[in-house]
Structures are given as structure tokens and as C-alpha cells.
Amino acid sequence: MAAGWKKRLQKELCELQKRPPSGMKINKDSVSSSLAVWVIELDGATGTLYENEKFLLQFKFGARYPFESPEVTFIGGHVPVHPHVYSNGHICLSILTDDWSPALSVEAVCISIVSMLSSCHEKKRPPDNNFYVSTCHKNPKKTRWWYHDDSV
């Protein structure tokens, strides 16, 4: 990873540790020594279907970050049941691929994911979950997502 991007990641990490948004926590021990992998704990927002639930998001940063989006997946034993989240933790969210901007940050991605979860009215998996999970690439960024539902 280029030194300039490492500085950006160090700055983002420092900000998240000093002033984490409500419901978001990063444990410095979960950050790889190269800064290339982070794990962030997210709380389901109060008053939503995910209230009192905790989720782990893994961020993997490539050498082109922030010009290229990080690989972001839910990990651990508790992947949210949501129409845009596959049971393997892959997230169908446009800012993680086509609508990525270098102006976005880890915090912005987390806030977008919490917002996506919060707007859900029914816990269910995507209709093609079983097929996708059995045939997809391990890296969700290799998926050509079809963004056809902006209701959640």
C-alpha cells in the first residue's frame, strides 16, 4: 500500500478512535499492522428492526484506496437478514462499487450501511441468495451488481 494512502487510513483510524459515531466502535487490536484490514462493530439503530443487534464489518483496503473502494463485508456469526445483504456477508450497496467516491470514508460507509439497515421494513434475504452464495466470487467487488431496488 502506498505511503500516501497509509496516511489517509491512519488519519481515519485516529478520528474513529477519538470520536466514533454513535453505535460504531473500532478496536485498534482488530486493525492489521499494515492497516489493510479493519473490523468495526456496528449496533443496530434504536427503533429499527435491528435494534439491540451487533454486527461486525470487515474492511479490506487495496493499494488504490481512496480512489478505489474498500472491500466491505459482514463477518462473524451474525450477518443481518436484509434484502441487500447475502448470507455470506456480501452487501449490495452502490457506494461500495459504482458510486464510490474518494471523498467517502470508512465512517461514511458505516453510516450508509446503518441507514440501509434502518430503512428495512421486513427482515428477509435477497431473492437470489442461495444461487448467489453458491456461485459468487469470494471478493464481492468482483460481482457486477444490478441495483434495481432503492426502497431499503
C-alpha positions as CSV (number, residue, x, y, z in Angstrom):
1,M,0.0,0.0,0.0
2,A,1.4,3.4,-1.0
3,A,2.6,5.6,1.9
4,G,0.1,8.4,1.0
5,W,-2.9,6.1,1.4
6,K,-1.5,4.8,4.6
7,K,-1.5,8.3,6.0
8,R,-5.2,8.7,5.0
9,L,-6.0,5.4,6.7
10,Q,-4.1,6.4,9.8
11,K,-6.0,9.7,9.9
12,E,-9.4,8.0,9.5
13,L,-8.5,5.4,12.2
14,C,-7.4,8.1,14.6
15,E,-10.7,10.0,14.1
16,L,-12.8,6.9,14.6
17,Q,-11.0,6.1,17.8
18,K,-11.2,9.6,19.2
19,R,-14.8,10.4,18.1
20,P,-16.7,7.4,16.9
21,P,-20.2,8.0,15.7
22,S,-22.9,6.6,17.9
23,G,-23.3,2.9,17.5
24,M,-19.9,2.4,15.9
25,K,-16.8,1.1,17.5
26,I,-13.4,0.1,16.2
27,N,-11.0,-1.9,18.3
28,K,-7.4,-1.0,17.4
29,D,-6.4,-4.6,18.0
30,S,-8.7,-5.6,15.1
31,V,-6.7,-3.4,12.7
32,S,-3.9,-5.3,10.8
33,S,-0.4,-3.9,11.2
34,S,-0.4,-2.9,7.6
35,L,-3.7,-1.0,8.1
36,A,-5.1,-3.1,5.2
37,V,-7.8,-4.8,7.2
38,W,-10.1,-3.3,9.8
39,V,-13.0,-4.7,11.8
40,I,-15.7,-2.4,13.0
41,E,-18.6,-3.2,15.4
42,L,-21.9,-1.7,14.4
43,D,-25.0,-1.5,16.6
44,G,-28.4,-1.8,15.0
45,A,-30.1,1.6,15.3
46,T,-32.7,2.2,18.0
47,G,-36.3,2.0,16.8
48,T,-35.5,-0.3,13.9
49,L,-35.8,-4.0,13.1
50,Y,-32.1,-4.3,14.1
51,E,-32.3,-2.6,17.5
52,N,-30.1,-4.4,20.1
53,E,-28.3,-6.4,17.4
54,K,-24.5,-6.1,16.9
55,F,-22.7,-6.7,13.6
56,L,-19.1,-6.9,12.5
57,L,-18.0,-5.2,9.3
58,Q,-14.7,-6.1,7.8
59,F,-12.9,-3.5,5.6
60,K,-10.1,-4.6,3.3
61,F,-8.2,-1.7,1.7
62,G,-6.3,-2.1,-1.6
63,A,-3.3,-0.1,-2.7
64,R,-5.6,2.3,-4.7
65,Y,-7.7,3.4,-1.7
66,P,-9.2,6.0,-1.6
67,F,-9.5,6.1,-5.4
68,E,-10.9,2.6,-5.2
69,S,-13.5,1.4,-2.7
70,P,-12.5,-1.0,0.1
71,E,-13.9,-4.5,0.1
72,V,-16.6,-4.4,2.8
73,T,-18.4,-7.5,4.2
74,F,-20.3,-8.6,7.3
75,I,-18.3,-11.2,9.1
76,G,-18.8,-13.4,12.2
77,G,-21.7,-15.5,13.2
78,H,-24.3,-12.7,12.9
79,V,-24.9,-11.4,9.4
80,P,-28.0,-9.2,9.2
81,V,-31.1,-10.6,7.5
82,H,-31.8,-7.9,4.9
83,P,-32.9,-7.7,1.3
84,H,-29.5,-6.3,0.3
85,V,-27.2,-8.5,2.5
86,Y,-26.4,-12.0,1.4
87,S,-26.0,-14.8,3.9
88,N,-22.2,-14.9,3.2
89,G,-21.9,-11.2,4.3
90,H,-21.7,-9.6,0.9
91,I,-23.5,-6.2,0.7
92,C,-25.3,-4.9,-2.4
93,L,-24.8,-1.2,-1.9
94,S,-23.8,1.1,-4.8
95,I,-21.3,3.2,-2.8
96,L,-19.2,0.1,-2.4
97,T,-18.7,-0.2,-6.2
98,D,-20.2,2.0,-9.0
99,D,-21.0,5.1,-6.8
100,W,-17.7,5.1,-4.8
101,S,-16.0,8.4,-4.4
102,P,-12.6,9.2,-2.9
103,A,-14.5,11.7,-0.7
104,L,-16.1,8.8,1.1
105,S,-14.6,7.4,4.3
106,V,-14.9,4.4,6.5
107,E,-17.2,6.4,8.7
108,A,-19.4,7.4,5.7
109,V,-19.6,3.8,4.6
110,C,-20.6,2.6,8.1
111,I,-23.3,5.3,8.3
112,S,-24.6,4.3,4.9
113,I,-24.9,0.7,6.0
114,V,-26.6,1.6,9.2
115,S,-29.0,3.8,7.2
116,M,-29.7,0.9,4.8
117,L,-30.4,-1.4,7.6
118,S,-32.6,1.1,9.4
119,S,-34.9,1.7,6.4
120,C,-35.7,-2.0,6.2
121,H,-39.3,-3.0,6.9
122,E,-39.1,-6.7,6.7
123,K,-36.1,-9.0,7.5
124,K,-35.6,-11.2,4.5
125,R,-32.7,-12.3,2.3
126,P,-32.3,-11.3,-1.3
127,P,-34.4,-13.5,-3.5
128,D,-31.3,-14.9,-5.3
129,N,-29.4,-15.5,-2.0
130,N,-28.8,-19.3,-2.4
131,F,-27.8,-19.1,-6.0
132,Y,-25.5,-16.1,-5.4
133,V,-23.8,-17.5,-2.3
134,S,-23.1,-20.8,-4.1
135,T,-21.7,-19.2,-7.3
136,C,-20.2,-15.9,-6.3
137,H,-16.5,-14.8,-6.1
138,K,-15.1,-14.6,-2.6
139,N,-14.5,-10.9,-3.2
140,P,-17.8,-9.0,-3.5
141,K,-16.1,-6.3,-5.6
142,K,-15.8,-8.9,-8.4
143,T,-19.6,-9.0,-8.6
144,R,-21.4,-7.0,-11.2
145,W,-24.3,-5.8,-9.0
146,W,-27.7,-4.9,-10.5
147,Y,-29.1,-2.0,-8.5
148,H,-32.8,-2.3,-9.0
149,D,-34.3,-1.6,-5.6
150,D,-33.8,1.6,-3.7
151,S,-36.6,1.1,-1.3
152,V,-34.4,0.0,1.6
